[in-house]
Amino acid sequence: MQTLNRENRIDFKGYLQTGQRTCHDTSGHEIPCTGSGQDAEFKWGVPWPEPRFSQQEETVLDNLTGLVWTRNANLAEFPLTWTESLEYIRRMNREKVFGNSDWRLPNRRELRSLISHHTSKPALPEGHPFSKVFFGWYWTSTTAAINPAYAWYIHMEGARMFYGSKEQMYLLWPVRGEGYSILPVTGQTQCYDTKGKIVPCHSSGQDGEFRNGSEWPSPRFEVASDMVVDRLSGLSWLRHANLTGREVTWEGALQAVAEYNRVFHGRYIWRLPNINELESLVDCSMHSPALPKGHPFIDVREGYWSSTTSMFGPDWAWAFYLTKGAVGVGQKRGAHFYVWAVGNALENKRFKEIFGA
C-alpha cells in the first residue's frame, strides 16, 4: 500500500525520479522552476539515495535499486548481436566472472534505471564509478512487442530508448541481483528468437524467462469518475488521454495543464507527467498501444509530451511514443505531441479511499 510520508509526499513504487534538477524554456535557457510545471519543480518518483553507488572491486551496487552492475560498462569490448550478447552472458556464468554465476542481460526497466535526465555524454548520474561507458546503444533482454525480431536498446549518450533488429550489433552491460522490488516487471512473459518466433524461455536469458521486478497489482487500474488510479505506481491519470484534442508545442502542453487546473481549482491538482511516469504505464508484451490489456483509458494517441527537458539539447523535451513504447525527444517549439495529465492525488478523496492516505 502507498502511504503519505512526513513531507506529505507519496512513497511511490513503480518509477524513479528522473534526476532532473533544473528547468528550461523553449529556447533551452535555464529558468526558475517555481510555477513552471516542469519535472524539476515537482521531482516526483522514488528519490535517489546518497551515495547513489557503492563500488565493490569490479562490480558496482546501485543503492537505489539494489542491482549489481559490472564496473566496466564495455566488458565484451566489441559490439555483439543480441544472440551473441545473451551467449556472452551465459559464458560469464559458466566462468563465474567476478565470483558470480547469475549474471544476465538487463531488461529495459533495469537498464533505464541507471539513466540520469540531468546529464548527457553519458546520461548517467554525476560522479558515477563506471568505466569505459560507450556513447552508443546498449542491448536489453526485452523483445519489442511491435516486432519480435527486434529488441529494445538504450543510448548512453543521451538516454533515448528504441528497438532494433536482433541481428544488428550493439554493446552489453551485465547485471545481477533481484534488486529491492522498486522496479516493476516489464510485462513480458514470452521469449523470441532473432526471427521473432516464440521459443521456450528456459535458459534463454531473456526478459520473459527471468521476469525480474515487482509484480503488478490485480486489478492494475481503478476507474474513479474521470480519472484512473494506477495501483502499481500510485499515480492518477485522466481517463481521457487527450487533453488538448490536437498536437501542441511543449509550452502549449504545460499551459494546457495549467489551464485545466485553473478550471478545476480546488478539486484536483494535475501536471504534465515526467518521462519516467509515462514509461511506467507500459506493458512490454503489448503494442498499439503499449498499455496493459484491458486498460480503461480513452482516446489514446501515438505520442505524448513529458515535463522533462532533454539535457542533450535543452531546447528539446522528452516524449513518449505509446504505440511502440519508445522514449524519444521533440523540439519544444514544434507542435509534435499530445497531452495526457497526471495527478499527485494528495487532495483527492477517492485516491485516499483506495490507498489509505
Secondary structure, DSSP 8 states (H G I E B T S, - for coil): ---B-TTS-B---S-B------EE-TTS-EE--TTS-SHHHH--SB---SSSEEEETTEEEETTT--EEESBTTTT-S-B-HHHHHHHHHHHHHTTGGG-S--B---HHHHHTT--TT--SS-S-TT---BS--SSEEEEEEE-TT-TTEEEEEETTT--EEEEETTS-BB---EES-TTS-SB--S---EE-TTS-EE--TT--SHHHH--SB---SSSEEEETTEEEETTT--EEESBS-SSSS-B-HHHHHHHHHHHHHHTTTT--EE---HHHHHTT--TT--SS-S-TT---BS--SEEEEEEE-TTSTTEEEEEETTTTEEEEEETTS--BB---EE--TT-HHHHHHH--
